[in-house]
Amino acid sequence: MLGERDIVTRRMVLSGKSVSELRESNDDENKYTRVEVVTALIWKCALEAEAAVESAGGGCEYASMMWHPVNIRRRMVPPLPENAIGNLWQPAVSPLVEIERSKAIEVKDLAQVVRETIRKIDGDYLRKLEGEDNELGFNEMLKSLSEVVFLVAEKGIPCYSFSSWLRFGFYETQFGWGKPTWVCTLGVPTRNVALLLPTKCGDGGVEAWVTLNHLHMAHFEKNPYLLQFASFDP
C-alpha cells in the first residue's frame, strides 16, 4: 500500500484545550490519555468515512483493527534508560472490533480498546520475548501479526495504524542553529495511517498527519464531531 495514487494526507490540529474537552466528554472514570482519545477520535471518524463510501457493499457491522507501536524501554523489567539506542518497540495490535451499524461509534469505547491493546505490551509479555523460552513469545507475536495480514489482505478488513511521537521532545532539540520552528514528517504516504506529533506551543495539543483513501478523506475532513475538536491546516 506504499506509494498509492488514490490516497491523501491531511494535517489536523487539536489545541490543548480541545484535547482536554475531548477527554472530559468521553470520561467514564477511566481518565483516558490524550494518545488514547485522539487515536480513538481519528479511528472513529475514519471508520465512519469508510462506511459512508462503502455503504453500498452492505453488511450489518463495522469491522476494523488498530495498530500502535509501543516504546518498550519503560516496560521492560528492569526498565531501560530513555536514551537507550535502537528500535526498542513492539507492535500492539487490537483484536478485531465489530460494531453494529445501527449503533453509534463511541470514542470512549474505542479508547478502551486502544488502552487494553497497548497495555498488553507489559513486563510479562516482554519477558516471554527475552527469556529462555523466547521462541514461544515470538511465535505468539508472529501468530498475531499473521492474523492481521490475513484479515487485511484476504478479508479486506481495514487496519488503522497510529504512531505517537508526542514525547520525543523534538521542539527541545538543539543542533546548534536554534530550536525547530516546526516539526513534520516526510515519510512515504501509506493508507490508513495517522502520525501524532506535539504542537510547538507545548499546551498538550496534538498535530495529526492522517492518510486515507481520497474518497474516505472527503468524508473524514467534514465529520461534524471531528470538527468540534480539530481544525485542518490552521
N, C-alpha and C positions, 0 to 999 in steps of 0.2 A: 504494500500500500504506500510505499515511498514514491515521491515524485508524481503522484496522481494529478491529472489535469483538472479534475472536476471538484477540487477542494478549495476552500477559502479560509484564511486565517484572519481573525479579528482580535483587536486588543480592547479589553474592557477593564474598567477600574471601579473598585468598591472602596470608598473612603473608610477611614477607621470608624467613623460614626455609623456608616451603613453596615459595616461588618458587625458592630455591636447590636444594631437594630435587628439584623438577620438572626444573630444568636439569641437575642431576647424573644423574638417572635416564634422561635422554634425550640424554646427551652421547656423541656418536660422533666426538669430536675436533673438532667444528665450533664448540664454545663458543657455543651459541645464546644470544641476548639474552633478557631477560625478556619483551620485546614479542613476539619470535618464538615462544617456548614457550607463553606464556599465550594468544596468538592461536591457536596450533595446538591447545592443550588444549580451548578453547571450540569451535573448529571441529570437532574430532574428536567431542566429546560431543554437539554439536548435530546433526551428521550421523548419529550413531548413534540419536539420539532420533527424527529424521525417518524413518530406516529402520525403526525399531520400529513407528511409526504407519502408515507407508505400505507395509509389507511385503506386504500383500495385492495391491499393484499389480504384484508380480513384478519381473523384471529381474535380471540377474546381476551388476550393478555399482552401486556408489555413485558418483554423479556430482555434482560441485559446483564452485563457484568461490569465490574470496576477493577482497575489495576493501579497499584500505587507502589513505587519503590520506597523502601524503608531504610533509613540510616541505622545501621546496627551497632554503632560504636557504643552508645549508652545502654544498649540492650544486652550486650554480652556480659558474661559473668566470669571474672570481674570486668567492668566496663573499660573500654579503650579510651585514651585521650581523644578529645575532639579534633586535634590536629594530626591524628594518625593518617598516613598517606595510603591511598589505594581505593579501589571501588568497593568500599565496605558497605554494601547494601544487599538487601534481599527483596524479591518481588512479593508483594502482598496481593493476592487475587481473591476477590469476593466469590462467594457461591453464586449460582445463577439466581437472579432476582426476578420474580414474576409477579406482576401486579395486574389485577383485573382492570380492563379498560373502563369499566363502569365506575371505578373508584378514582379519586384524585391521587396524584403522586405527591406525597408529603416530604418536604425537605428533612424533617426530623426522623422519618423512617429510614431514608437513605443515609442520613448522618450516622444513625446507629449501625447500619451495615458497614459504613466506612470505618467507624471506631472498632468494631469487632474484628474486621479484616486486618487492620493494622496491628491491633493488639495480639493477634495470633503469632506475630513475629516477636516472641519473647525469649527469655533466657532458656527455658526448657526446649523450645523449638531449635534454638541455635546450638545447644549442647548436642542435639542429635546430628548436627552437621559437622561438629568438630571432634566428637568423641571417637572411641574405638569402633563404635557401630555407626560411623558416619554414612556408610553406604545405605543404610535404611533411611536416614534422613534425606539424602539426596534422591533416593528413589521416590520418597513421598513427595518431594518438591517437583520432580520431573513428571510424576503422575498428574499432579495438579495443573502444571503448565500444559501437559498434553491434552487434558480435558478442555482447557480454554481454547487451544488451537483447533480441536475438533468442533467445538460449538461455534467458533467464529468462521472457520473455513468450510465446514460441511453443513452446518445448520443456519448460517447467516445471522447468528446472534451477535449484536453489537457489543464490543468490549471497550469501554471508555477508559482511556489511560490518563493518569494525572501524575504530575511531579511537582513537589513543593520545594522551592528554593528560598522560602521565607526566612530561614535562619542562617543563610550563608554569609551575611554581612557584607554584601557587595558594595554598599554605599559607604562603608568604612575602609575599603581597600585603598591603600596609598602606594602608588608605584613611583612617586617622585614628581609627578606633574599635577598633583591635586586629586581630590576625590572625584568619583564619577558624577557627571551631571544627570545621566540617565542610563539605566542598565536594561538591556533587552537581549533577545536571542536571535541568532541567525541560522538555526538548525533547519534541516530538510523538513518541510511541512508533511505531516502524516495525519491521515484522517482519524477523527475521534480522539484527539489528544489535547490536553489542557496543561499549560505550564503556569504555575503560580509564583509570582515574584512580589517582593515588598515594594511599596511606594516609597519615594525618596523622603517624604516628609516625616516618616517614622511614627505615624499615628496609629499603626496597626492595620493600615489599609492594604489592599491586595490588588495587584495588576495581573490580570489573567490573559494569556495568549491562547485562544481557542481555535482549533482547526476542525472543520466539519465539511461534509459534502455541501456544495454550494446551494443546493435546494434546501437542505436542512438548515443551513445558516440563515437563509432568508426568513425562516420562521423563528429561529432561535433569537436573533437580534431584535425581534419585535415582541417577544414574550412579555406581556404586561407585568407578570410577577417579577421577572428578572430585572425589568427596568425600574422597579421600585427601589432597587439597591445598587444597580450598576449603570454606568454610562459608557458608551463606546467612543473610543478615540478622543477623550477630553483634552 
